Amino acid sequence: MNSISEEVEQNLLVRLNRIEGQIRGIKKMIKSEKYCVDILTQIVAVRGALKKTGLKVLQEHINGCVQSSLQNEDKEIIDELSDVINRFID
């Protein structure tokens, strides 16, 4: 089950396209032998962007899939949610 609306999906795709561009930029920086700290700064930016994107997906999951499962008294969703949060924060 996927609870991501079309609007949120478009937002996520825009974010991921931007991240993809950032990754290409990092590759160019490495090939161009840019200063290591500048490369690391860009890597930190990509990690932050991925984290924000992941949090948005998690929010959609909680507000959609989890909420729906709880209404149907599916208590296993809590264990699944706990597992995914643990994987996400590592």
N, C-alpha and C positions, 0 to 999 in steps of 0.2 A: 504494500500500500504506500502511495506517495501523496503527501498532503501539501506539496509545494504548488502554490497558485501560479498562474501564468505570469503575473506581474513580478512575483518574487523570483521565478525562474529566469526571467529576462534580466533582472537585477544581478542575479548570481552569475549569469553568463557574461554580463558586462564586466563584473569583477574578475572572473576567471580569464577573460581575454586580456584585461589589464595586467594581471599577474603573469600571463604567458609572455606579454611584451616585456615585462620587467626581467623575466628569466632570459629572454633573448638578449636584453641589454647587458645582463651580467656576463653572458657568454662572450659578447663583444668586448667587454671590459677586460676579461681574462686574456682573450686573444691579442688585445692591444696593450697588454702588460700594464694596465692601470695600477695605481697605488692600492695596495692590499686593504688598507683601511676603508677606502672608497668602495671596494668590492664588498667587503664585509658589511658596510652600511646598507648597501642595496640588498644583500641577503637578509638582513634583519627586517628591512621593509617588506620583502616578499613573505617572510614568516608571519609578520603582523597581518598582512593582507589575507593570507591563507587562514589564519586564526579567526579573523573577523568573518570570513566567508563561512568557515565551519560553524561558528556560533550562530550565524543566520540559519543555516540548515538545521542545526540542533533546535533552535527556537521553533522553526516550522514543524519539526518532528514532534516536539512536546505539545504544541498548540493544535496539532492535527492528529497524527497517528496515536500518540499516547492518550490524549483526551478521549478520542473515539474508543480506544481499547478499554479504558477505564469505565466508560459509560456502558460498555458491553460486559463489564465485570471480568475482563481479562487481566488478572493480576500478574501474569508472567511478564507483562510489558515493563513493570517496575524493575525487575532484574535485568532485562535487556537494556533499559535506559541507564541503569547504574553501570553496566558493563561498557556501554558506548561512551559515557562521560569519563570513565576511568581511562579508556583508550585515548580519548581526545585530549585529556590534560597532560598526557606524557609527552 
